[in-house]
Amino acid sequence: MNNNQISNPKKEVPKGITLNEKDYINSLLSCLKEMEKNYTIAMTEASNEYLYKEYHQIFNEIASLGRETYELMFRNGWYVIEQADITKINQKHQKLTQEITDLNS
């Protein structure tokens, strides 16, 4: 394993043409991500405050389910993240700081 990777032991699933637990959960996460995007658009286009609040509540529930799904995948070793290089973080921070300064000028 790469020293910059952060992961849990991978839970093995059956390979082959049939769908397995990992496939179903991955599909669920993809659907939840799309739903979050769509509810974000719906909130920005809501015609009144009541509708906005309803959309916002549903969005929060979907976002929470998405996070739970991601955490389940991570616990099972199906999601691997990489530790960011501090040099890249600092470069990005400097770039964004400069952009903010330029906007405020």
Helices and strands as residue ranges (DSSP letters): E 5-6, H 21-44, H 49-75, E 81-82, H 86-104
